[in-house]
């Protein structure tokens, strides 16, 4: 569901999102996920790689921190 943002807020948010996506930790996680996805083949279809549990999970399970929400998980660094 898209946020209803003003044009200026949309540009600001895009800049913040881009800056976060390009941090070394995020780039390492993205590269690791790509390597794992290529190795996994059909097993990874429709799933996200969970860096904490080191396994493939449904997007809802992964993004919701296995039902615990994401506040506890904030600022944790996982090995990639």
N, C-alpha and C positions, 0 to 999 in steps of 0.2 A: 504494500500500500504506500503510495507516494506521499511524501510530506507536502503540505501546502506552504511553500516558502516564497518569499518575495524574490525577485530576480537577483538582488544583491545578496540576500541570504543564501540563495542557491549557489552562487559563484563562490562565496566564502566557504560554504560547506564542502563544495567540490575541491577547493584548495586544501582544506584540512584533511579530507579523506585521502587525497593524493599524497600529502606529506606523510600521513600515517602508514599508508600502503608501501611507501618507499623506504621506511626505516630498515636498518640492517636485519633486525629480528624478523620482521614481516617478510622481507625478501627471502630470507633463509627458509622460513616456513613454506612460502609459496613454491620455492625451488624444490624443497624436499617433497612436498605433496605431489608435484609434477613427476618427480622421479618414481615415487611410490605408485602413482596411478599408472604410469607406463609399465611398470613391472607387474602390477596386479591384474591387468587386463579386464575381463568381464566381471571379475569379483568386485571391482570398484564402481561399476556402473550405478549411477544414482546415489552414490554415497560420498561422504566427506571423510578425510583422514583426520583422526583425532590424535594430535601430537602428544597429549597427556597419556592416553592409554595405548598409543602406538598401534591402532587398529582402525578399520573402516567402520563407520557408524552412519546411521541415517542423519541427514542434515538437522532434523529437529532434535535428535538426541545429542548430537555433537554441539550444536549452537546453544542448547539449553543446559549444557554442563551436566548431562545425565539426570535431568530432573531437579537439579539443585540450584538452578539459576546461575547468573554470571557474576554476581557481585563478589562472591567468595574467591572467584578465580582471577579477579582483576590484578594486573601487574605481575602475574606469575610468569616465569620463563621456563619453557620446556625445551629439552634437548631435541635437536632436529637431526 
